[in-house]
Structure formats: structure tokens, C-alpha cells
């Protein structure tokens, strides 16, 4: 836990309005062929990046109140040594204030999570680990370019439990070319043997610029058809809900309300957040800004005493409203009916979507159903054409 802490008023595990802090660790030992997040494979740049990161922390220490979430993402944060991670945490603790019950998350690759590292993370104050398992099928892991095996993922989960972690997230991926429903259910079943507090199920997508995108363009891979996408999604949702998990966002499931990702809620509900590191994004008071997407340029700018901001935009009230509806309909909380434009046309649209089984309206809120989650990105267009 960062040492400089103070309790903020009325914080609750999943409804707090306190700001969040994100740190982008832009390093990977190997680049997964499906990943579009910014990272580099040159670990030799870590010392220079750490020096620059500390400068950015000092430059950014004002303007936000007490942070109630801290999230180290990437890249692969777990590639950093314990000494480097300690330096990151100490730098943040010296210049920022954190709530006493801060959710402190680090993303990890199972291949990095030895017993010693798991205990080391716990001693640094991390209370939540998000583990990029993706699959418990070794053939699928090879296809995805992962550098761990199913056995290593199981060992990593055991190490985290032995180290005392009581909030573990597992990331999984479905919709791989040739993947069957049976192998996907086997991965879900194997995941449940560890009873993780949080599970994310992402469909494989072909992001522009990735190795998989190029293979798709060459006709080597084909995306799932809509019907198969629907089958995998509904299968995942019903399977995990039957196991007691709450399907609280399109791709995310929590074992209890307290295990909903408090940090991700910052993004979904326009709660202020600060992003540090190359390519990190920030949001505060209707303004969004983002950092340079290059480790070397990020370091160069900070070394000459400037901030590494690549661009910024100020959102209008209408843009914020549209984003709020778009993001809200991706969650089980939905949106207030008052956020939707009123009038006869709106009433007709609501009835049509309800009759189609895509939304439900209760207690003054509009929520997507499980079927509605499948078309959540298109639902706002029904109200904001």
C-alpha cells in the first residue's frame, strides 16, 4: 500500500467517485500477435524509462485529489524486477495521496509469477492481480503467442493464493479460429476451480496493425460469423452466471459486487483519472489528453523538462452525454431514462427494443439484456441517430 494515504469520504468498493491513477508499463518480453496495446520488446530501455517516469510523476502531482485506485497495466508490468516495481510505488507514494482502501492492481503474465514474486507483490501493497491467462489449452496458447503454458498459469494462480491475494482477476479469450465450444467450456471450467474473484472474457478481434490483422487481410484467418460470436458470448454469460458470477459489463464478471473492478469504472462513468507513461490517457473536467506513443520520445520530452502530452480534446456536454449512454449500456447498471431524449419517437423506440428483448426498463433506468449486450454498441444510435 502506498505510504501516503488518507481516507476519502463515502468511499464504497464499487460506487466511489474518487479519481483513479493508471501507469502504463510499456514493456513485453514478446509481443502477442493479437495485441494492439503499445509496448516494446527492448527491456534495455527500462532504466531510462524509470528516470523519465519519475519526472512525469513530479510534473503531474497536482490537480487531482486522493486516488482510490491504482492500476499498473501495459505491456506486461510483471516483467519489471521487484526493485524496479518498488521504485515505481515509492515514487507514486512520495508525490500522490491515496485513499486508505485503495484498490492497487497489477497486470501479470503467468510466466513471471514465481512464488517469490507473488509474495513480493503482496509486500509492496498490491491487493489485486489481473492475470493474463487467455486459455488453459496449450495449443491455443501457442497459437496466441503466449509465453506460458496452462500448467504455468495454474501454478501462478496457486502462488498468488499462497501469497495472500484475495482479489484475483483472470483474463480469457474466445473465438479463436477453429476453437470449439467444448474447448472453451473446458477453459471456463478449469478457471472456476481457482474461484477467481473476477473473470474477463474477450472475443479475439483483429486489430489493425497487429500480426493477426495482416494474416486476416491475407485470407489466412477469418473472423467468426455473427452467429458463432453470439453462441460463444451467450454460452460464456450463462455458464458464469450459473456459477454465481455477476455479468456486470459486456466482457466482465465478478464473483460478488465488491469484486467489480473499481478502476475500470472510472473509464465507464467519466470519473476523473490520470494516466502516466507512454500512450496513457487521462480525463478530468470534460478534458481528455493522452501521452506520446513512443518510449524514446516520451523519455526525450521529459528529459528536457516538458510533459509528454501528444494531444488533448475538450468534450462538449452533448459528447459527454452520448459517451455516458454508450458506456452505461455496456454495464448492468444501464443509464437513467432521463439521459435519453424524451418525446413520442423515444417512447416508440423503447417499446420496439423491449419487444425485441434487447432492453429492460425498471425503476427509471434503461438496461441492456443479455441479448442486448450483443448489440450494445448500436443501441445508443437508436436514440442519438
C-alpha positions as CSV (number, residue, x, y, z in Angstrom):
1,X,0.0,0.0,0.0
2,X,1.4,3.4,-0.9
3,X,2.5,5.0,2.4
4,X,0.9,8.5,1.8
5,X,-2.7,7.6,2.4
6,X,-5.9,9.3,3.6
7,X,-9.4,8.1,3.7
8,X,-11.9,9.8,1.4
9,X,-15.5,10.5,2.3
10,X,-18.2,8.0,1.5
11,X,-16.0,5.6,-0.5
12,X,-17.6,2.2,-1.3
13,X,-15.9,-0.6,-3.2
14,X,-17.8,-0.1,-6.5
15,X,-19.5,3.3,-6.3
16,X,-16.7,5.6,-5.3
17,X,-16.3,8.9,-7.2
18,X,-12.7,9.3,-6.2
19,X,-10.1,9.6,-9.1
20,X,-8.1,6.7,-10.5
21,X,-4.4,6.5,-11.4
22,X,-3.1,4.4,-14.3
23,X,0.5,3.7,-15.0
24,X,1.4,2.2,-18.4
25,X,4.4,-0.1,-18.3
26,X,5.3,-0.3,-22.0
27,X,7.5,-3.4,-21.9
28,X,6.9,-7.0,-23.0
29,X,9.4,-9.9,-23.4
30,X,7.5,-10.9,-26.5
31,X,4.7,-9.2,-28.5
32,X,1.5,-11.2,-28.8
33,X,0.3,-11.3,-32.4
34,X,-3.3,-10.1,-31.5
35,X,-2.3,-7.2,-29.2
36,X,-2.7,-3.6,-30.3
37,X,-1.7,-2.0,-26.9
38,X,1.5,0.0,-27.1
39,X,4.6,-1.9,-25.9
40,X,8.2,-2.6,-26.9
41,X,10.3,-5.7,-26.5
42,X,13.5,-3.9,-25.7
43,X,13.9,-4.3,-21.9
44,X,17.2,-2.4,-22.1
45,X,15.1,0.8,-22.1
46,X,13.6,0.2,-18.7
47,X,16.2,2.2,-16.7
48,X,15.8,5.3,-18.9
49,X,12.0,4.9,-18.8
50,X,12.1,4.8,-15.0
51,X,14.1,8.0,-14.8
52,X,11.6,9.7,-17.1
53,X,8.6,8.3,-15.3
54,X,9.8,9.8,-12.0
55,X,10.0,13.2,-13.8
56,X,6.4,12.8,-15.1
57,X,5.2,11.9,-11.6
58,X,6.7,15.2,-10.2
59,X,5.2,17.2,-13.1
60,X,1.8,15.6,-12.6
61,X,1.4,15.7,-8.8
62,X,-1.1,18.5,-8.6
63,X,-4.7,18.7,-9.9
64,X,-6.2,15.5,-8.6
65,X,-7.4,14.6,-5.1
66,X,-6.8,11.4,-3.2
67,X,-6.7,8.5,-5.7
68,X,-8.8,5.5,-4.7
69,X,-7.5,3.1,-7.4
70,X,-4.0,2.5,-8.8
71,X,-3.6,0.2,-11.8
72,X,-0.3,-0.9,-13.4
73,X,-1.1,-2.0,-16.9
74,X,0.8,-2.5,-20.1
75,X,2.6,-4.0,-21.8
76,X,3.5,-6.5,-19.1
77,X,4.1,-4.9,-15.7
78,X,5.2,-8.2,-14.2
79,X,8.4,-8.1,-16.4
80,X,9.8,-5.4,-14.1
81,X,12.1,-6.6,-11.3
82,X,10.9,-6.3,-7.7
83,X,13.4,-3.5,-7.3
84,X,12.0,-1.6,-10.3
85,X,8.4,-2.1,-9.1
86,X,9.4,-0.9,-5.6
87,X,10.9,2.3,-7.3
88,X,7.6,2.9,-9.1
89,X,5.5,2.5,-6.0
90,X,7.8,4.7,-3.9
91,X,7.8,7.4,-6.5
92,X,4.0,7.4,-6.6
93,X,3.7,7.3,-2.8
94,X,6.0,10.3,-2.3
95,X,4.1,12.6,-4.6
96,X,0.4,11.5,-4.6
97,X,-2.2,10.9,-2.0
98,X,-4.1,7.6,-1.8
99,X,-7.3,6.6,0.0
100,X,-6.8,4.1,2.8
101,X,-8.7,1.4,1.0
102,X,-7.1,1.9,-2.4
103,X,-7.6,-0.9,-4.9
104,X,-4.0,-1.5,-6.2
105,X,-3.9,-3.7,-9.3
106,X,-1.0,-5.1,-11.4
107,X,-1.4,-7.0,-14.6
108,X,0.8,-10.1,-14.8
109,X,1.9,-12.8,-17.2
110,X,1.7,-16.3,-15.6
111,X,5.2,-17.0,-16.7
112,X,6.5,-14.2,-14.4
113,X,4.6,-15.1,-11.3
114,X,7.0,-17.2,-9.2
115,X,6.3,-17.9,-5.6
116,X,8.9,-15.2,-4.6
117,X,7.4,-12.6,-7.0
118,X,3.9,-13.2,-5.8
119,X,5.0,-12.6,-2.2
120,X,7.0,-9.6,-3.3
121,X,4.0,-8.0,-5.0
122,X,1.9,-8.5,-1.8
123,X,4.6,-6.9,0.3
124,X,4.7,-3.9,-2.0
125,X,1.0,-3.3,-1.3
126,X,-0.7,-4.8,-4.3
127,X,-4.0,-6.2,-3.3
128,X,-5.3,-7.2,-6.7
129,X,-3.7,-9.1,-9.6
130,X,-5.1,-9.4,-13.1
131,X,-3.6,-12.5,-14.7
132,X,-3.4,-12.8,-18.5
133,X,-4.2,-16.5,-18.8
134,X,-6.2,-16.3,-22.0
135,X,-6.6,-20.1,-22.2
136,X,-6.0,-23.4,-20.3
137,X,-5.4,-25.2,-23.6
138,X,-1.7,-25.4,-24.6
139,X,-2.4,-25.5,-28.3
140,X,-4.5,-22.3,-28.1
141,X,-1.8,-20.6,-26.0
142,X,0.8,-21.4,-28.7
143,X,-1.5,-20.0,-31.4
144,X,-1.9,-16.8,-29.4
145,X,1.8,-16.4,-29.0
146,X,1.7,-16.6,-25.2
147,X,4.9,-17.4,-23.4
148,X,3.3,-19.5,-20.7
149,X,1.7,-22.9,-20.6
150,X,-1.6,-24.0,-19.0
151,X,0.4,-25.6,-16.2
152,X,2.3,-22.4,-15.5
153,X,-1.0,-20.5,-15.3
154,X,-2.3,-22.9,-12.7
155,X,1.0,-22.6,-10.7
156,X,0.8,-18.8,-10.9
157,X,-2.7,-18.8,-9.5
158,X,-1.7,-21.1,-6.6
159,X,1.3,-18.8,-5.9
160,X,-1.0,-15.8,-5.7
161,X,-3.4,-17.5,-3.3
162,X,-0.5,-18.7,-1.1
163,X,0.8,-15.1,-1.0
164,X,-2.5,-14.0,0.4
165,X,-4.2,-12.4,-2.6
166,X,-7.9,-12.4,-2.1
167,X,-8.8,-10.5,-5.2
168,X,-7.5,-12.2,-8.4
169,X,-8.7,-11.5,-11.9
170,X,-8.3,-13.9,-14.8
171,X,-8.4,-12.7,-18.5
172,X,-9.6,-15.3,-21.0
173,X,-10.1,-15.2,-24.8
174,X,-12.6,-17.0,-27.0
175,X,-13.4,-17.0,-30.7
176,X,-10.1,-18.4,-31.9
177,X,-10.0,-19.9,-35.4
178,X,-11.0,-23.5,-35.1
179,X,-11.9,-23.2,-31.4
180,X,-14.8,-25.4,-30.4
181,X,-17.5,-24.8,-27.8
182,X,-16.1,-27.8,-25.9
183,X,-12.6,-26.5,-25.6
184,X,-13.9,-23.0,-24.5
185,X,-16.1,-24.6,-21.8
186,X,-13.1,-26.6,-20.6
187,X,-11.1,-23.4,-20.1
188,X,-14.0,-21.8,-18.2
189,X,-14.4,-24.9,-16.1
190,X,-10.7,-25.1,-15.3
191,X,-10.8,-21.4,-14.4
192,X,-13.6,-21.9,-11.9
193,X,-11.5,-24.5,-10.0
194,X,-9.5,-21.5,-8.7
195,X,-12.6,-19.4,-7.9
196,X,-11.1,-16.1,-9.1
197,X,-12.9,-13.0,-7.8
198,X,-13.0,-11.6,-11.3
199,X,-13.1,-13.1,-14.9
200,X,-12.9,-11.2,-18.2
201,X,-13.9,-13.0,-21.4
202,X,-12.8,-11.2,-24.5
203,X,-13.5,-12.2,-28.0
204,X,-10.5,-12.4,-30.3
205,X,-10.5,-9.4,-32.6
206,X,-8.2,-8.5,-35.4
207,X,-6.8,-5.1,-34.6
208,X,-5.3,-3.0,-37.4
209,X,-1.5,-3.1,-37.4
210,X,-1.2,-6.4,-35.5
211,X,0.3,-9.6,-36.9
212,X,-3.1,-11.3,-36.8
213,X,-4.6,-8.4,-38.7
214,X,-2.1,-8.9,-41.5
215,X,-3.0,-12.6,-41.6
216,X,-6.7,-11.8,-41.8
217,X,-6.0,-9.4,-44.7
218,X,-4.1,-12.2,-46.4
219,X,-7.0,-14.6,-46.0
220,X,-5.1,-16.9,-43.6
221,X,-7.6,-16.2,-40.8
222,X,-11.3,-15.5,-40.9
223,X,-13.3,-13.7,-38.2
224,X,-16.2,-15.5,-36.5
225,X,-19.5,-15.1,-38.2
226,X,-22.2,-13.3,-36.2
227,X,-24.0,-16.5,-35.2
228,X,-20.8,-18.1,-33.8
229,X,-20.0,-14.8,-31.9
230,X,-23.5,-14.9,-30.4
231,X,-23.1,-18.6,-29.4
232,X,-19.8,-18.0,-27.6
233,X,-21.0,-14.9,-25.9
234,X,-24.3,-16.3,-24.6
235,X,-22.6,-19.6,-23.6
236,X,-20.0,-17.6,-21.5
237,X,-22.6,-15.4,-19.9
238,X,-25.0,-18.2,-18.9
239,X,-22.2,-20.5,-17.8
240,X,-20.6,-18.0,-15.4
241,X,-23.9,-16.6,-14.1
242,X,-25.0,-20.2,-13.3
243,X,-21.7,-20.4,-11.4
244,X,-22.7,-17.4,-9.3
245,X,-20.8,-14.6,-11.1
246,X,-22.4,-11.2,-11.9
247,X,-22.2,-10.2,-15.5
248,X,-21.7,-6.6,-14.8
249,X,-20.2,-5.4,-18.1
250,X,-20.2,-6.9,-21.5
251,X,-16.8,-8.7,-21.1
252,X,-16.6,-8.7,-17.3
253,X,-17.8,-10.9,-14.4
254,X,-17.4,-10.5,-10.7
255,X,-18.0,-13.1,-8.0
256,X,-19.5,-10.5,-5.7
257,X,-20.3,-6.8,-6.1
258,X,-17.2,-5.9,-4.0
259,X,-15.0,-7.5,-6.7
260,X,-16.2,-5.3,-9.6
261,X,-13.2,-3.6,-11.0
262,X,-13.2,-0.2,-9.3
263,X,-10.6,1.2,-11.6
264,X,-12.3,0.3,-14.8
265,X,-15.5,2.0,-13.6
266,X,-13.5,5.3,-13.8
267,X,-13.5,4.9,-17.6
268,X,-17.1,3.8,-17.9
269,X,-18.6,6.5,-15.8
270,X,-16.5,9.6,-16.6
271,X,-14.9,9.6,-13.2
272,X,-11.5,11.6,-13.3
273,X,-8.4,9.5,-13.9
274,X,-4.8,10.3,-14.5
275,X,-2.6,8.2,-16.9
276,X,1.2,8.1,-16.7
277,X,3.6,6.5,-19.1
278,X,3.8,6.3,-22.9
279,X,0.4,6.2,-24.6
280,X,-1.5,6.6,-21.3
281,X,-4.8,8.6,-21.4
282,X,-6.2,11.0,-18.7
283,X,-9.6,12.6,-18.1
284,X,-10.7,15.5,-15.9
285,X,-13.3,18.2,-16.0
286,X,-14.5,17.4,-19.5
287,X,-11.0,17.3,-20.9
288,X,-9.2,14.2,-22.2
289,X,-5.5,14.1,-23.0
290,X,-3.0,11.4,-24.0
291,X,0.7,10.8,-24.0
292,X,3.2,10.2,-26.7
293,X,3.1,6.6,-28.1
294,X,6.8,6.1,-28.0
295,X,9.2,5.2,-25.1
296,X,12.1,7.1,-26.7
297,X,10.1,10.3,-27.4
298,X,8.4,10.1,-24.0
299,X,11.9,10.0,-22.4
300,X,13.3,12.7,-24.6
301,X,10.5,15.2,-23.8
302,X,10.7,14.6,-20.1
303,X,14.5,14.8,-20.1
304,X,14.2,18.4,-21.4
305,X,11.7,19.3,-18.8
306,X,8.4,19.1,-20.7
307,X,5.3,17.0,-20.3
308,X,4.9,14.1,-22.9
309,X,1.4,15.1,-23.9
310,X,0.6,14.2,-27.5
311,X,-2.8,15.8,-27.7
312,X,-5.9,16.8,-25.9
313,X,-9.6,17.5,-26.5
314,X,-12.4,19.2,-24.6
315,X,-15.7,17.3,-24.8
316,X,-18.9,19.1,-25.2
317,X,-21.9,18.4,-22.9
318,X,-23.5,16.5,-25.8
319,X,-20.4,14.4,-26.4
320,X,-20.2,13.5,-22.7
321,X,-23.9,12.6,-22.7
322,X,-23.5,10.4,-25.7
323,X,-20.4,8.7,-24.3
324,X,-22.2,8.2,-20.9
325,X,-25.1,6.5,-22.6
326,X,-22.8,4.4,-24.9
327,X,-20.7,3.2,-21.9
328,X,-23.6,2.9,-19.5
329,X,-25.4,0.5,-21.8
330,X,-22.4,-1.8,-21.7
331,X,-22.9,-2.3,-18.0
332,X,-25.6,-3.9,-15.9
333,X,-26.4,-0.6,-14.3
334,X,-27.5,0.9,-17.6
335,X,-28.5,4.6,-17.7
336,X,-31.1,6.9,-16.3
337,X,-34.2,7.2,-18.6
338,X,-33.7,11.0,-18.3
339,X,-30.4,10.6,-20.2
340,X,-32.4,9.6,-23.2
341,X,-34.1,12.2,-25.3
342,X,-37.8,12.3,-24.5
343,X,-40.8,12.5,-26.8
344,X,-43.1,10.2,-28.9
345,X,-40.2,8.9,-31.0
346,X,-38.2,7.9,-27.9
347,X,-41.2,6.1,-26.4
348,X,-41.7,4.2,-29.7
349,X,-38.0,3.2,-29.8
350,X,-38.2,2.0,-26.2
351,X,-41.2,-0.2,-26.9
352,X,-39.6,-1.6,-30.0
353,X,-36.4,-2.5,-28.3
354,X,-38.2,-4.0,-25.3
355,X,-40.4,-6.1,-27.6
356,X,-37.2,-7.4,-29.3
357,X,-35.8,-8.4,-25.9
358,X,-32.8,-6.1,-26.1
359,X,-33.5,-3.8,-23.2
360,X,-35.5,-3.6,-20.0
361,X,-36.8,-0.6,-18.2
362,X,-37.3,-0.6,-14.4
363,X,-37.0,2.0,-11.6
364,X,-36.3,4.8,-14.0
365,X,-33.3,3.0,-15.6
366,X,-32.7,1.6,-19.0
367,X,-30.6,-1.5,-19.2
368,X,-29.4,-3.9,-21.9
369,X,-30.5,-7.5,-21.6
370,X,-28.0,-10.4,-22.2
371,X,-29.1,-10.3,-25.9
372,X,-28.9,-6.5,-25.8
373,X,-25.2,-6.8,-24.7
374,X,-24.6,-8.3,-28.1
375,X,-25.6,-5.1,-29.9
376,X,-24.7,-2.7,-27.1
377,X,-22.6,-0.6,-29.4
378,X,-25.5,0.0,-31.7
379,X,-28.2,0.7,-29.1
380,X,-27.3,4.4,-28.5
381,X,-27.7,5.0,-32.2
382,X,-31.4,4.2,-31.7
383,X,-31.7,7.3,-29.5
384,X,-28.9,9.5,-31.0
385,X,-29.1,8.9,-34.8
